[in-house]
Amino acid sequence: MTPTPEPDADEIHRFDDLYPVSQSEAIVEDDEFLRQVSAGSELPVLLAALAAALGDTSILHTDLQPPLTPMDTQPHPHGGMSESQKEKAAAVAFSALTVLREKQITTVDVLPDETVREIFHYLSGGREEWYRMLTHELDLATDKGGRPSWTFGEVAQGRSFPTLIIGAGVAGIAAAHRFAQAEVPFTLIEANGSVGGTWAKNTYPGVRLDTPTFGYSYSFAQRGDWPHQFARGGEILDYLRDVAERALITDRIEFSTRLLRLRWDDDGRVWEATTRGPNGSEQVRRFAAVVSALGQLDRPNIPEFEGQSLFRGTTMHSQEWDHAVDLKGKRVAVIGTGASAYQIVPAIVGDVDALTVFQRSAPWMLPAPNYHHPMTDAFSWLVRKVPHYAQWYRLWVILTGIPGRTHTVTAEADWPGAPLSVSAKNQELREYLVARLEAQFRDAPEILQHVVPTYPPGAKRMLRDNEVWASALLAEKTTLVTSGIARFTEDGIVDNDGLLHEVDVVVYATGFKPSDYLDEVEVLGRNGVEIHDFWDGDARAHNGVMVPGFPNFFLIYGPNVGGVVAGSLHFMLERAVEYSLKAIHEVLRRGAAAIDVRREALDRFVAWVDQGNRRMAWGQPYVSTWYQNRHGRVSQIWPYTNVEYWDITESVVESDHDFLD
């Protein structure tokens, strides 16, 4: 990805964006070109961007308002506009583009509040309950809101309040940037040698997003020149490193420094943190607050099989890919058919001599014909020529993702189609997806019987289907094994049918241990209670952020905030960071030492989240998924929308907390 020119500090501050759009290129193309580009655009986005650039919301005609037809499998182009709407909208867009050309408009400033409301009304169908959350994502809003409205010096001049941030991945970068904006003193440690978290670790062949690129970015770093509709892993890693550089975070990171232990000193009202540095030496430091940005999907899960140590070939987990191993001409086994295997198998099938895929359960796949596609030429032109088009497009992706596909995985009580589906809509989705599989495997009925999942769509993570998975499984060199693994031998793997599969390389695409939050760290809170003892295998945190008995300790991407069919991960992470800063602001404003959430507040939050999860496909009693912990409770997933998370993180409720002197 070509680096974007460095903006000046005033632009960054004005838009609260590390990639501010100061000026677009002037439009010089003729009418015919403008007609073509209008027809090739996402029309609601283009009309919103033009209304903002022209300062004229009258072009947002009521009869051109997108219906926001719920997406069953993939977003509806233009928000579900009818053909007549699209035809008229394209004409309006063309006319507005000619005005932009004639007036040589190449910049747009922060918009009046009323203009923002009118554009939101048009894009959202008048859903006012969404407006505040959308404002958080819009560069051109006067009260965008993510940037702290206070600084440490204004609230606590002269006070010592060192904060520890753990991890320099997606969450840690967000935390460090916002804490730096608030001028809260912090130390950032990262166990690995570079920025990037999961994107620095996962470099296996084929790695890329399975969510649209523009929805996978920070509100404060809205890059517009993404090359692919679903970004490659290296592109995301480059982005994260560039964000850290632009935010002046990189030079503040202590790399190759691992957190070993945290202990709350109730007398001193501080956390004692034991870390191990790059030279192996341990150090104990004291911090007023701790922010954990360690993430969920980090610890590889490698199942135990009889005879594993006997195998003489090469083994690797997908997160620990050994690029020194040349797979050309090798016999390779891939264990697993989840998200990473789904990307690895098509990427390597052309190189290997033989490929054996061991499947425990088949994945559901949503159609995504553009999964490997670059951004279109029309899109790239609009990003260059229409002020803030990329930022409006990002907002549109987030807006349409608020409801997402929630309606397709919401369960009906006493649904007779269980356990294969959870509702009439879910059954309809199942039948559609099965029909796609039948078409792809029509010449291989012996494989088809194994690739149709036996659980409801949405009960587990759904993957993106551009038919390369089916092509890889149908290749002559590929063998799909569904009987399970009996044992390893020196030369390969014996399945439960007694067949030996001789292989040279084994790839464990077996996922992670997601419910084991902070599993490699000892965290001792008030009265010496260890956090894992408090959780007893059932990780819980109020708003996904705070745990009773662990003052001034904040989790970013904590329990129950992961989205799977709706919402933006980055929004959830950013709001958790902002909520942490609000809590710290309350501590500083009051002159208190620490804040501790009350147990009744946690219990109330968990009951609400559990109620929501029980309504979803993944929360049904007959479903088994990694979303559940060993107690059977869904401890990973957020069952509501980003809007509800906005609401609960808008303020720190005094009655839910204790403030320690």
LUMFI-671383 format. One record per residue (C-alpha): residue in one letter; x, z, y. Coordinates in pm, 1 decimal. Layout:
% LUMFI-671383
A,X,Z,Y
...
This chain:
% LUMFI-671383
M,0.0,0.0,0.0
T,148.1,-103.1,333.9
P,190.6,199.0,562.5
T,-43.4,204.5,859.9
P,130.0,228.1,1201.0
E,175.5,581.6,1324.4
P,-91.8,683.8,1579.6
D,-23.8,917.6,1867.2
A,-125.3,1281.1,1870.4
D,-407.1,1233.4,2122.8
E,-583.0,981.7,1897.2
I,-544.7,1206.6,1594.7
H,-696.9,1497.6,1784.3
R,-977.8,1292.5,1941.8
F,-1108.7,1165.1,1608.5
D,-977.4,1449.4,1387.6
D,-831.7,1172.9,1173.6
L,-474.7,1104.6,1069.6
Y,-565.0,732.9,1054.6
P,-753.4,685.6,1383.7
V,-868.9,337.5,1473.3
S,-741.2,283.1,1825.0
Q,-809.1,-89.3,1852.8
S,-938.5,-369.4,1635.1
E,-832.5,-732.5,1648.8
A,-1032.7,-953.8,1879.0
I,-1284.9,-1187.0,1715.7
V,-1192.4,-1552.1,1767.5
E,-1366.6,-1716.0,1470.0
D,-1646.9,-1969.4,1515.5
D,-2018.9,-1921.0,1456.9
E,-2015.8,-2061.3,1104.8
F,-1749.5,-1813.5,1000.1
L,-1943.3,-1525.3,1154.6
R,-2256.8,-1629.0,966.5
Q,-2063.9,-1632.5,640.6
V,-1901.2,-1294.8,699.1
S,-2235.8,-1142.6,797.5
A,-2390.8,-1263.7,474.2
G,-2094.1,-1127.4,277.6
S,-2103.2,-779.8,428.3
E,-2280.8,-458.1,329.9
L,-2548.9,-512.6,591.5
P,-2656.2,-153.3,676.2
V,-2289.4,-66.9,733.0
L,-2227.3,-369.5,950.9
L,-2537.1,-307.6,1161.8
A,-2439.5,58.7,1210.1
A,-2084.2,-35.8,1309.6
L,-2209.5,-302.0,1551.5
A,-2465.5,-67.7,1706.4
A,-2186.7,181.9,1768.5
A,-1944.3,-77.5,1906.0
L,-2204.4,-232.1,2136.6
G,-2362.5,98.7,2233.2
D,-2696.1,-57.7,2143.1
T,-2904.6,102.5,1869.3
S,-3196.7,-129.9,1939.9
I,-3052.7,-370.7,1680.6
L,-3136.3,-111.1,1412.0
H,-3490.9,-234.6,1369.8
T,-3723.4,-11.7,1171.4
D,-3816.2,-298.3,942.8
L,-3445.9,-339.2,854.6
Q,-3403.6,19.9,744.1
P,-3253.2,28.5,391.6
P,-3490.9,191.0,141.5
L,-3204.1,372.6,-33.1
T,-3341.7,281.6,-374.0
P,-3206.2,543.6,-619.3
M,-2918.9,408.0,-825.1
D,-2981.0,416.6,-1199.1
T,-2640.2,282.8,-1300.4
Q,-2461.6,150.5,-991.6
P,-2532.0,135.1,-615.9
H,-2787.7,-118.8,-503.2
P,-2634.1,-369.7,-259.2
H,-2746.4,-307.4,97.3
G,-2920.9,12.6,-6.2
G,-3186.9,-182.4,-192.3
M,-3291.5,-408.2,98.0
S,-3539.9,-680.0,9.8
E,-3443.8,-1047.0,36.5
S,-3639.4,-1086.1,359.2
Q,-3473.7,-774.6,503.2
K,-3129.6,-907.4,412.6
E,-3200.6,-1245.0,568.6
K,-3318.7,-1092.2,895.3
A,-3040.1,-828.7,896.9
A,-2775.0,-1098.7,851.0
A,-2919.8,-1287.4,1147.6
V,-2914.8,-973.0,1363.4
A,-2558.6,-898.7,1254.3
F,-2447.6,-1253.2,1335.6
S,-2597.1,-1229.2,1683.8
A,-2427.6,-893.3,1744.3
L,-2093.4,-1029.9,1623.9
T,-2115.4,-1310.3,1876.2
V,-2167.7,-1053.6,2152.2
L,-1867.0,-860.2,2023.3
R,-1668.7,-1186.0,2038.3
E,-1789.6,-1285.0,2383.6
K,-1726.0,-943.8,2537.5
Q,-1396.4,-906.7,2348.6
I,-1493.3,-554.8,2235.9
T,-1210.3,-410.0,2027.2
T,-1250.9,-36.0,2078.7
V,-1522.1,225.3,2057.2
D,-1499.8,586.4,2166.2
V,-1672.2,900.8,2047.7
L,-2047.2,841.7,2058.0
P,-2320.7,1034.2,2240.7
D,-2507.4,1271.1,2010.9
E,-2831.5,1078.8,2047.4
T,-2662.5,756.4,1937.8
V,-2522.9,931.0,1631.3
R,-2867.7,1064.7,1545.0
E,-3027.7,721.8,1581.1
I,-2768.7,562.0,1352.6
F,-2805.5,844.2,1099.0
H,-3181.6,799.2,1113.7
Y,-3142.0,430.4,1034.9
L,-2891.5,475.4,750.1
S,-3056.6,776.7,586.3
G,-3422.9,686.6,624.1
G,-3475.4,976.3,863.0
R,-3349.6,1248.7,627.3
E,-3263.4,1496.5,901.3
E,-3146.6,1756.7,652.8
W,-2849.4,1529.5,585.3
Y,-2738.8,1488.7,947.1
R,-2512.7,1791.8,986.2
M,-2326.9,1716.4,665.9
L,-2287.3,1350.2,764.6
T,-2154.3,1455.2,1104.5
H,-1869.9,1628.5,919.8
E,-1765.6,1286.5,785.4
L,-1801.9,1075.5,1101.2
D,-1498.2,1021.5,1324.3
L,-1716.4,908.5,1615.7
A,-1928.5,1225.8,1628.9
T,-1854.0,1465.6,1913.7
D,-1892.6,1766.2,1684.0
K,-1737.4,1627.4,1366.9
G,-1671.2,1988.5,1278.1
G,-1400.9,2000.2,1013.5
R,-1123.2,2096.5,1250.7
P,-1115.6,2473.6,1318.6
S,-1258.1,2561.0,1659.5
W,-1016.0,2850.6,1697.4
T,-647.2,2920.9,1662.1
F,-465.2,3220.2,1524.4
G,-305.4,3296.0,1859.6
E,-643.3,3309.3,2033.6
V,-786.4,3557.1,1783.5
A,-493.4,3761.6,1654.4
Q,-200.8,3721.7,1891.2
G,92.4,3932.2,1771.2
R,-59.3,4011.3,1432.6
S,125.0,3940.1,1108.9
F,-93.5,3747.1,866.5
P,121.2,3536.5,630.4
T,-82.2,3327.1,388.8
L,22.8,3174.5,57.4
I,-116.2,2832.9,-43.6
I,-57.2,2740.6,-406.6
G,-38.5,2373.1,-499.8
A,28.0,2050.1,-310.3
G,-229.2,1826.5,-473.6
V,-554.0,1698.6,-325.0
A,-686.5,2049.7,-256.0
G,-359.2,2199.3,-136.1
I,-299.6,1921.2,114.8
A,-647.7,1979.2,259.3
A,-582.6,2353.0,283.7
A,-241.5,2315.0,444.2
H,-371.8,2067.3,702.7
R,-664.4,2280.9,814.0
F,-460.7,2604.0,815.4
A,-197.1,2427.9,1024.6
Q,-465.7,2316.4,1270.1
A,-579.5,2679.9,1299.7
E,-213.1,2780.0,1337.3
V,-252.7,3035.8,1061.4
P,100.3,3102.6,930.8
F,136.1,2987.8,570.9
T,380.1,2923.3,291.3
L,299.0,2633.8,57.3
I,448.2,2632.5,-291.7
E,430.2,2352.6,-548.9
A,539.9,2391.0,-910.5
N,643.0,2028.2,-937.1
G,902.3,1833.5,-743.4
S,667.7,1626.0,-529.8
V,333.0,1606.2,-354.2
G,31.4,1468.1,-537.5
G,-91.1,1708.7,-804.2
T,-276.6,1529.4,-1081.7
W,-189.5,1188.9,-933.8
A,181.1,1266.6,-953.7
K,146.1,1379.5,-1315.2
N,-88.7,1113.9,-1450.2
T,104.8,788.2,-1447.2
Y,-12.2,645.1,-1778.4
P,-86.7,271.3,-1809.4
G,-416.4,175.6,-1648.0
V,-463.7,496.4,-1450.4
R,-705.1,453.1,-1161.4
L,-1011.2,606.7,-998.3
D,-1346.0,595.4,-1171.2
T,-1522.4,656.6,-839.4
P,-1529.2,408.9,-548.9
T,-1211.0,434.8,-345.6
F,-1374.1,498.6,-9.4
G,-1552.7,804.6,-145.1
Y,-1220.1,949.8,-261.3
S,-1054.0,1030.1,69.3
Y,-1041.8,1305.7,328.2
S,-1268.0,1318.9,631.5
F,-950.8,1382.3,831.9
A,-757.5,1089.7,679.5
Q,-989.9,789.7,667.6
R,-760.3,508.8,569.3
G,-928.9,169.0,591.9
D,-687.3,-74.6,427.3
W,-735.3,15.9,61.7
P,-649.9,-284.5,-158.4
H,-882.2,-211.4,-453.0
Q,-1245.5,-113.5,-489.4
F,-1138.3,147.3,-746.1
A,-787.5,248.7,-642.7
R,-497.5,249.7,-884.6
G,-327.6,580.9,-947.7
G,-15.8,480.0,-758.3
E,-224.1,387.2,-454.7
I,-384.4,731.2,-449.0
L,-43.9,895.4,-487.1
D,97.2,691.1,-198.2
Y,-203.0,794.1,11.5
L,-158.8,1164.3,-61.6
R,211.5,1151.2,19.1
D,142.2,962.7,340.7
V,-126.8,1213.6,442.6
A,114.5,1500.9,380.9
E,378.8,1327.3,592.7
R,137.8,1249.3,876.0
A,8.2,1605.5,873.6
L,368.7,1733.2,888.6
I,314.9,1924.2,565.9
T,585.3,1782.9,338.6
D,879.1,1956.9,503.0
R,697.5,2290.5,477.4
I,655.3,2278.3,99.9
E,866.7,2485.4,-138.0
F,891.0,2243.7,-430.1
S,969.2,2339.4,-791.3
T,838.8,2687.8,-712.8
R,588.1,2834.9,-956.3
L,357.1,3131.5,-903.4
L,389.1,3381.9,-1186.9
R,197.4,3686.6,-1072.5
L,-25.1,3818.3,-795.7
R,-90.8,4188.7,-742.0
W,-315.1,4335.8,-474.7
D,-155.2,4636.1,-303.3
D,-457.9,4837.4,-195.3
D,-249.8,5076.1,14.8
G,-71.7,4801.9,205.4
R,-375.2,4568.9,195.8
V,-154.1,4275.7,95.2
W,-88.6,4053.1,-204.6
E,246.3,4077.1,-379.7
A,334.4,3734.2,-515.0
T,602.4,3683.2,-776.5
T,738.4,3328.9,-777.2
R,1007.7,3146.0,-971.1
G,1215.6,2901.6,-769.6
P,1398.5,2582.8,-867.3
N,1707.8,2773.9,-976.9
G,1504.5,2998.2,-1207.0
S,1535.0,3308.8,-993.1
E,1227.4,3522.6,-927.1
Q,1120.0,3650.6,-589.5
V,851.4,3894.7,-476.9
R,689.5,3827.6,-141.0
R,397.6,3985.1,41.0
F,105.0,3789.1,185.0
A,-207.2,3891.9,373.1
A,-411.6,3616.9,202.9
V,-377.0,3376.9,-88.7
V,-535.8,3032.0,-126.9
S,-527.9,2889.2,-479.9
A,-542.2,2508.8,-488.0
L,-431.9,2474.0,-849.0
G,-718.4,2250.1,-955.3
Q,-909.8,2227.2,-1282.7
L,-778.7,1940.0,-1493.2
D,-413.5,2030.4,-1517.7
R,-328.8,2200.6,-1847.8
P,-307.7,1947.0,-2132.3
N,-525.2,2016.1,-2433.7
I,-346.9,1912.5,-2753.9
P,-553.4,1994.9,-3062.6
E,-376.0,2142.8,-3362.2
F,-360.9,1933.2,-3679.0
E,-201.5,2005.8,-4010.7
G,145.5,1858.2,-4040.6
Q,195.5,1768.1,-3673.3
S,556.1,1885.3,-3684.3
L,630.0,1651.4,-3973.8
F,561.9,1334.3,-3775.5
R,889.2,1147.2,-3709.9
G,759.0,916.9,-3438.5
T,703.3,972.6,-3068.4
T,418.3,1183.4,-2929.9
M,300.1,1226.3,-2571.9
H,-0.1,1356.1,-2384.4
S,-161.1,1117.3,-2135.7
Q,-55.5,1344.0,-1847.1
E,303.9,1352.4,-1972.1
W,355.5,981.0,-2026.0
D,706.8,886.3,-2128.9
H,779.1,556.9,-1954.2
A,1109.7,530.3,-2140.1
V,913.0,453.5,-2455.5
D,859.4,79.5,-2493.5
L,528.6,16.9,-2671.0
K,592.8,-352.3,-2727.8
G,571.9,-427.0,-3096.8
K,490.7,-65.3,-3182.6
R,209.5,76.6,-3392.8
V,29.1,314.2,-3161.1
A,-239.8,575.5,-3221.5
V,-454.9,697.7,-2933.7
I,-642.3,1019.3,-3007.4
G,-952.6,1047.7,-2791.4
T,-1201.3,816.9,-2623.4
G,-1255.3,998.2,-2294.0
A,-1162.9,897.7,-1940.2
S,-786.2,861.0,-1986.8
A,-808.7,685.7,-2326.0
Y,-1066.5,453.3,-2175.5
Q,-802.9,335.0,-1928.1
I,-499.8,348.4,-2157.9
V,-637.4,150.6,-2453.5
P,-720.7,-171.9,-2262.8
A,-393.5,-143.6,-2069.5
I,-169.5,-133.4,-2378.4
V,-360.7,-334.3,-2637.7
G,-190.1,-656.1,-2532.3
D,158.7,-512.2,-2588.9
V,133.7,-314.2,-2909.6
D,161.6,-453.0,-3261.8
A,-124.4,-237.5,-3391.3
L,-358.7,7.5,-3222.0
T,-552.3,286.2,-3392.8
V,-812.6,469.2,-3184.4
F,-936.5,803.6,-3315.1
Q,-1281.3,878.2,-3177.1
R,-1463.9,1209.2,-3196.4
S,-1761.4,1105.1,-2984.9
A,-1837.7,774.7,-2816.5
P,-1847.6,758.5,-2435.3
W,-2138.0,637.2,-2226.4
M,-2032.5,358.5,-1990.4
L,-2188.6,256.2,-1660.4
P,-2162.8,-111.2,-1564.6
A,-1889.6,-172.3,-1306.2
P,-1797.9,-541.3,-1305.0
N,-1581.2,-482.3,-996.0
Y,-1378.1,-203.1,-1157.3
H,-1048.9,-393.2,-1139.1
H,-1135.6,-602.4,-833.8
P,-955.2,-604.6,-499.2
M,-1148.6,-555.4,-179.0
T,-1316.1,-880.3,-75.0
D,-1180.1,-1107.8,198.5
A,-1498.1,-1050.7,400.2
F,-1449.8,-674.3,379.7
S,-1086.3,-696.2,490.2
W,-1185.1,-915.7,785.6
L,-1453.5,-670.3,894.7
V,-1208.1,-379.8,874.9
R,-969.5,-566.2,1103.9
K,-1224.0,-707.6,1346.5
V,-1516.5,-465.7,1381.8
P,-1421.8,-129.4,1536.5
H,-1448.1,154.8,1283.3
Y,-1609.3,-62.2,1015.6
A,-1405.7,107.4,740.0
Q,-1509.7,451.2,864.2
W,-1877.0,350.6,867.1
Y,-1835.4,205.0,518.8
R,-1685.9,532.7,394.8
L,-1978.4,721.5,548.6
W,-2219.4,484.9,369.6
V,-2050.5,549.6,33.6
I,-2082.7,924.7,90.5
L,-2440.1,897.1,218.4
T,-2562.7,695.8,-80.1
G,-2375.5,935.9,-306.9
I,-2568.9,1240.7,-182.0
P,-2851.6,1186.2,-430.4
G,-2630.6,965.5,-648.2
R,-2764.7,930.4,-1000.9
T,-2909.1,1282.3,-1019.5
H,-3259.0,1159.6,-1102.1
T,-3130.3,984.6,-1416.3
V,-2991.2,1304.2,-1572.5
T,-3252.6,1561.4,-1467.0
A,-3425.4,1703.5,-1773.6
E,-3798.3,1725.6,-1835.4
A,-3930.3,2039.2,-2003.6
D,-4019.7,1989.7,-2371.5
W,-3909.6,1627.5,-2361.4
P,-3986.7,1478.8,-2705.5
G,-3689.4,1241.1,-2697.6
A,-3433.1,1522.2,-2727.0
P,-3153.3,1536.1,-2832.0
L,-3091.4,1167.4,-2756.5
S,-3234.3,1181.8,-2403.4
V,-3365.4,1444.3,-2160.7
S,-3642.4,1263.7,-1970.3
A,-3831.0,937.5,-1940.0
K,-3580.8,807.8,-1683.0
N,-3290.1,923.2,-1898.4
Q,-3442.5,743.9,-2198.4
E,-3480.1,430.8,-1987.3
L,-3114.3,458.4,-1890.9
R,-3017.2,510.9,-2253.1
E,-3201.5,199.9,-2365.9
Y,-3038.3,-6.4,-2091.4
L,-2689.0,113.3,-2179.8
V,-2745.5,65.9,-2551.6
A,-2859.1,-291.4,-2485.4
R,-2530.4,-354.1,-2303.2
L,-2336.2,-219.1,-2599.6
E,-2538.7,-432.1,-2838.6
A,-2452.0,-739.5,-2633.5
Q,-2082.2,-656.4,-2622.6
F,-2056.8,-576.0,-2994.8
R,-2313.2,-827.8,-3120.9
D,-2057.5,-987.1,-3353.7
A,-1927.2,-654.4,-3484.0
P,-2219.4,-445.5,-3614.6
E,-1976.8,-229.8,-3812.2
I,-1826.9,-113.4,-3480.6
L,-2152.3,-104.5,-3286.1
Q,-2290.1,172.1,-3505.5
H,-2000.9,393.4,-3393.8
V,-1992.1,317.5,-3019.7
V,-2348.6,420.1,-2937.4
P,-2335.4,787.8,-2831.8
T,-2557.5,1038.6,-3007.6
Y,-2608.0,1256.3,-2699.1
P,-2802.2,1198.0,-2374.8
P,-2651.1,983.3,-2099.8
G,-2493.9,1210.1,-1839.9
A,-2441.2,1502.4,-2076.4
K,-2071.5,1418.0,-2061.2
R,-1862.4,1225.0,-1812.0
M,-1977.1,864.8,-1788.1
L,-1711.8,593.9,-1763.4
R,-1694.3,259.6,-1580.5
D,-1758.6,-51.4,-1787.5
N,-1621.1,-394.0,-1699.9
E,-1616.0,-485.7,-2071.2
V,-1239.8,-445.5,-2121.3
W,-1300.4,-141.8,-2345.2
A,-1514.7,-344.3,-2581.1
S,-1260.0,-626.6,-2579.3
A,-983.7,-384.1,-2675.0
L,-1183.5,-231.8,-2961.0
L,-1277.0,-578.8,-3086.5
A,-917.9,-701.3,-3091.0
E,-789.9,-786.7,-3439.6
K,-501.5,-544.5,-3399.2
T,-733.8,-249.2,-3322.0
T,-877.4,-4.3,-3575.0
L,-1145.9,242.9,-3469.8
V,-1143.4,563.8,-3675.3
T,-1447.4,791.1,-3652.9
S,-1407.3,1008.4,-3962.8
G,-1170.9,1250.1,-3789.2
I,-812.8,1356.2,-3854.1
A,-721.0,1538.9,-4174.6
R,-347.2,1576.0,-4122.6
F,-26.6,1422.2,-3993.5
T,249.6,1293.5,-4219.0
E,603.8,1183.2,-4147.6
D,483.8,827.5,-4099.0
G,141.9,861.4,-3941.6
I,-203.6,1015.4,-3957.3
V,-437.3,1060.9,-4253.0
D,-806.0,1047.2,-4161.7
N,-1083.8,1244.2,-4330.5
D,-1158.7,948.0,-4554.5
G,-809.5,986.5,-4699.2
L,-667.9,670.7,-4537.7
L,-313.8,680.3,-4402.2
H,-262.3,507.9,-4067.1
E,107.6,441.9,-4023.5
V,208.0,463.8,-3658.2
D,520.9,484.5,-3445.6
V,369.5,648.7,-3138.6
V,86.0,899.8,-3096.8
V,-84.5,933.8,-2758.4
Y,-293.0,1247.4,-2708.3
A,-571.4,1141.0,-2470.4
T,-739.7,1469.1,-2550.3
G,-806.8,1599.4,-2203.4
F,-740.4,1938.1,-2054.1
K,-840.4,2302.2,-2063.1
P,-1059.0,2299.2,-1752.4
S,-1238.7,2630.6,-1780.2
D,-915.2,2829.8,-1799.5
Y,-876.8,2883.0,-1426.7
L,-543.5,3033.9,-1324.6
D,-462.2,3062.4,-1694.7
E,-85.6,3071.7,-1648.7
V,-98.0,3322.4,-1361.4
E,-155.9,3697.1,-1378.7
V,-383.9,3802.8,-1093.1
L,-433.3,4177.0,-1049.6
G,-697.5,4273.3,-794.9
R,-837.4,4604.9,-674.6
N,-797.0,4895.7,-916.4
G,-558.8,4686.4,-1124.2
V,-833.0,4462.4,-1267.4
E,-692.3,4133.0,-1397.6
I,-902.3,3835.7,-1296.5
H,-924.0,3695.9,-1649.8
D,-1050.1,4030.8,-1775.5
F,-1311.7,4027.1,-1500.8
W,-1417.1,3677.0,-1602.8
D,-1392.9,3733.6,-1978.1
G,-1386.3,3359.7,-2038.2
D,-1665.2,3292.3,-1786.1
A,-1502.5,3195.4,-1456.4
R,-1728.3,3273.1,-1160.3
A,-1674.0,3268.0,-784.3
H,-1915.6,3307.5,-494.6
N,-1963.3,2961.1,-343.4
G,-1687.8,2860.6,-582.7
V,-1441.5,3037.0,-351.2
M,-1435.3,3419.0,-367.0
V,-1428.1,3669.7,-654.6
P,-1538.6,4036.0,-614.8
G,-1248.4,4278.1,-629.9
F,-994.8,4020.0,-514.1
P,-981.9,4052.2,-133.8
N,-847.0,3770.2,82.0
F,-816.9,3553.6,-229.9
F,-971.7,3208.2,-205.5
L,-1019.8,2940.7,-469.3
I,-1030.0,2574.7,-368.4
Y,-1205.6,2363.6,-630.9
G,-1305.4,2680.7,-808.2
P,-1577.4,2733.8,-1070.8
N,-1902.4,2536.0,-1048.6
V,-1813.9,2298.9,-764.8
G,-1730.1,1982.5,-962.9
G,-1962.0,1687.1,-915.7
V,-2028.3,1428.3,-1187.7
V,-2330.0,1217.4,-1086.8
A,-2350.2,1280.2,-713.7
G,-2143.4,1382.8,-416.8
S,-1786.6,1368.4,-290.9
L,-1503.6,1573.5,-441.6
H,-1313.4,1569.5,-114.7
F,-1615.1,1702.5,73.1
M,-1642.0,1996.1,-167.9
L,-1270.0,2071.5,-138.7
E,-1270.3,2047.8,238.5
R,-1573.4,2271.7,271.7
A,-1412.5,2533.1,47.0
V,-1104.8,2525.6,270.2
E,-1318.4,2552.4,583.7
Y,-1515.1,2839.5,430.9
S,-1188.7,3019.7,353.0
L,-1081.5,2979.5,714.2
K,-1418.0,3110.4,833.4
A,-1367.5,3418.7,618.0
I,-1016.8,3469.4,756.2
H,-1150.2,3420.6,1108.5
E,-1399.9,3700.6,1045.7
V,-1118.8,3925.4,923.7
L,-905.2,3852.5,1228.4
R,-1193.1,3870.8,1476.0
R,-1293.5,4214.7,1346.6
G,-940.0,4344.9,1329.9
A,-999.5,4414.4,960.1
A,-736.4,4388.6,688.7
A,-933.4,4191.7,433.0
I,-1267.1,4055.9,317.7
D,-1411.7,4108.4,-29.7
V,-1730.3,3946.7,-157.3
R,-1986.1,4180.2,-315.3
R,-2077.8,4158.1,-682.4
E,-2448.1,4117.3,-609.6
A,-2372.9,3813.7,-392.9
L,-2175.0,3656.9,-676.7
D,-2448.2,3730.1,-929.5
R,-2712.4,3577.7,-703.9
F,-2502.7,3263.3,-653.9
V,-2430.5,3227.3,-1026.5
A,-2798.0,3269.4,-1115.2
W,-2890.5,2995.8,-867.6
V,-2624.7,2757.8,-999.4
D,-2717.9,2831.8,-1360.8
Q,-3081.0,2757.5,-1281.9
G,-2974.9,2419.8,-1143.3
N,-2749.0,2336.9,-1436.3
R,-3021.4,2420.6,-1689.0
R,-3223.1,2133.6,-1539.0
M,-2949.5,1879.9,-1608.0
A,-2850.3,1682.3,-1916.4
W,-2523.2,1874.6,-1951.0
G,-2707.5,2207.7,-1941.2
Q,-2934.6,2148.8,-2241.1
P,-2886.2,2390.2,-2535.3
Y,-2824.4,2107.4,-2783.7
V,-2541.6,1953.8,-2576.9
S,-2173.3,2035.7,-2630.7
T,-1936.4,1941.7,-2348.6
W,-1618.1,2058.9,-2178.2
Y,-1836.8,2144.2,-1879.8
Q,-1929.0,2459.4,-2073.3
N,-1704.1,2758.1,-2133.4
R,-1677.9,2955.3,-2457.2
H,-1990.3,3150.5,-2366.1
G,-2188.5,2828.5,-2345.3
R,-2238.7,2857.1,-1969.3
V,-2171.8,2551.0,-1754.4
S,-1887.0,2684.0,-1541.4
Q,-1748.9,2355.6,-1407.1
I,-2031.6,2156.3,-1257.3
W,-2225.4,2167.6,-930.8
P,-2589.6,2078.7,-1006.9
Y,-2702.1,2021.5,-648.7
T,-2599.5,1784.0,-369.4
N,-2325.4,1803.6,-107.1
V,-2596.0,1897.9,142.4
E,-2671.7,2225.2,-36.2
Y,-2300.9,2303.6,-43.5
W,-2283.2,2232.7,327.8
D,-2563.7,2482.0,384.4
I,-2417.1,2769.3,182.3
T,-2068.7,2729.3,330.9
E,-2185.9,2698.5,690.4
S,-2128.6,3067.7,760.9
V,-1985.3,3381.9,603.2
V,-2288.3,3607.5,553.6
E,-2194.4,3959.9,659.1
S,-2428.6,4132.3,413.6
D,-2261.3,3953.8,121.3
H,-1920.5,4099.5,199.3
D,-1720.3,4416.0,253.9
F,-1452.6,4427.0,521.2
L,-1152.4,4647.5,440.2
D,-974.8,4833.9,718.2
